[in-house]
Amino acid sequence: MKHINRRTRTLMDDAAGYAFISPWLLGFIAFSIIPILFSLYYSFTDYDILGEPVFNGLENFRRMAGDQLFWQSLKVTFFYAFVSVPLRLLFAFFVAMLFNRGTRAIRFYQAVYYVPSLVGGSIAVAVMWRRLFMADGALNAVLAKFGIITEYSWIGNPDTAIWTLIILAVWQFGSSMLIFLAGLRQIPKELYEAASIDGAGAFRKFLNITVPQITPVLFFNLVMQLINGFTVFTQAFVVSGGSGDPLNSTLVYALYLYQRAFKFYNMGYSSAMAWVLVLIIGVMTGIVFKTSSSWVFYEAKEGK
Amino acid sequence: MKRNLLIIALACLLLVPGFVFAQPAAEESASGTMRLAWWGNPTRDERTLKAADMFMAKYPEIKIETETTGWGGYWDKMNTQAAAGSLPDLMQHDYAYMLQWVSRNQLADLTPYIQKGIIDLSKINDSFLSGGRVNGKLYGISLGTNAVCLTYDPAVLAKAGIPEPDSATWTWEDFERIALEIYRKTGVQTIPFFTTDPKVGFDNMIRQTGAATFGKTGLGFTDPSALREFYAIQLRLLDAGALIRPEVAFVTVTPEEGEFAKGRSWVEFIWSNQFVSTQAAAKRPLKLALLPNIKNAKAKGTFLKPSMFFSIPASAENPEAAAKFLNYFLNDITVNDMLMGERGVPIPDDVRDHMSTKVDAINKQIFDYISLASKNAGPIDPPDPAGSGEFLKMVRDVTQEILYKRISLDNGVSKIMTQGNQILK
């Protein structure tokens, strides 16, 4: 009797728990799980939204292999992710180090530096970015002050256009910076004090205490930002007006996927592309996890 | 305590389905509510909302719910609604997508509503209706007439001492000569042709050869000379320094940021219903002209295009109310007085005649241009086939490759020919 009672109670508790998270859970099922399953199904079909999906096996994936724009968008995305993620993390870490020394208006600055992360995908920023990097933009005006007169269109030239997006990504370093800052605050003061007593200089302390102690946070940031980097869409969409201009040099993977889905109405093909991207991100994240044991420092291991 | 928590939790659970599933709960068609959707801009939104209000004041038994977005988002939304079976009762439609929607049985034939007398087409010349017809059935009614054109800055021509062209007879040779002379005398350049959709430009030249861009399958033309000339003119101007560099011209900008608005180009290529916004951005007097003729033209390149339609989806829950509003929007003089031809020149004779006496100077220019174009226009080509979206992107990509000089003119043209036939097969 007592036994059953306990079981009912656990069940009741579980039910209460699930009921409490039900708004999130139902939303997750309705708006994430179901669409994800649908897209998996569509990736094996020929589907133009208006008609019925027609099963065509692996045809979408086969077509991808011969699709030049698919390879172009992969190239652009890999370049963007591999350049912008390290730069953003370096910059975020650098700013976090500055803040960690403790400034008086620190909270104010934290908020200010977080703003770009919030507004980065907005139309206003897209307009501003064009004004900065177009032929008669602000950058060239600044260069002219230093005697470099140029009419070079940074944003309109296929060799440099992607860099304007990378700079935009670096500029949106706010969330990584906050996480780094939290990590820096966690480093025990005693370590630094002990090092000072042993006569270690600032650089030595940075290299042997700060860097190893921050690697778990770096690991987290790297994984998150890598995923962000590979799925970048909004910035490329607003800055190029949805086109990937010039000469498809800013045609990132997610933008091409969007064009396939909503410009060409190849829903099946774009669903297949989405699953390929899932695979790519899975592999990249897997590599980071695999290598983490050799560079991420965990205190627990140190004790053995 | 525990029980209370459980009750609260269950309440949370109950709330969710209400929130998630409230939307699709269908209204009774007898209740007289209809949904109206269009793409637009702030001016159009304001006027269309006002038209809905005027209609509801006149017919209080019908209530109109409205949905509006910009062009890009509109088709994302409508396609999704079509897939979900939740399209509105009356939707703005476009010539380019009409055929695809009709072939998927998404649109209703309007003929029954005309027979029942709900929609009155007695004042409309049949040529204005042909664009909405597929296989003898009427799937959309044009809300205004549109034609492709170029707009130029007469002050620049005057400064260069060049007489204004007679746009019904001028040729691309004249255009090129004028562009070079303007550049030599004033330094003002020429913008590359139709940077957002280059097909609109060469389509006009291909039509003049008596062919069409799209065929039943593949491309509708085999002789690439008109296509080649379209790019050759621009390359010659580019080499002479008279064309705005592609690095500048292909950056997506608002009309106000554009090279034409800034006065660096003497010309801009637009559709006639874009003239109001182009003019507002340029803030100086402009003129409208037909696109130039090619040498030995066999046919008219220009055509009158329904700028947009109202269509009733096949799945509409209240099609009768939709038809009633459509008729009001189309034929009522008072509401058209307020709409001021924002969607293009109205198609019923009495409305158009009435409007031409009332519109402001800028709209008068458009009315005059449409009447000039109607005298110099050929029949419209069939709506774009499936695959046109991919084709247009390919064309724009190759256009950039040619003008950025990443590919030779001949290779670029043959790339459009071969890839075009592949995409459209």
Interface residues (C-beta under 8 A of the other chain):
Chain A: M12 A15 A16 A19 F20 S22 P23 L26 G27 A30 D48 I49 L50 G51 V127 R130 R131 M134 A135 Y152 S153 I155 G156 N157 P158 S240 G241 G242 S243 D245 P246 L247 N248 Q259 F262 K263 F264 Y265 N266
Chain B: K2 L5 L6 A9 L10 C12 L13 L15 V16 P17 F19 V20 G72 W75 D76 N79 T80 A82 A83 Q100 W101 R104 Q106 R245 P246 E247 V248 A249 F250 V251 T252 V253 T254 E257 A386 G387 G389 E390 K393 R396 D397 Q400 E401 Y404 R406
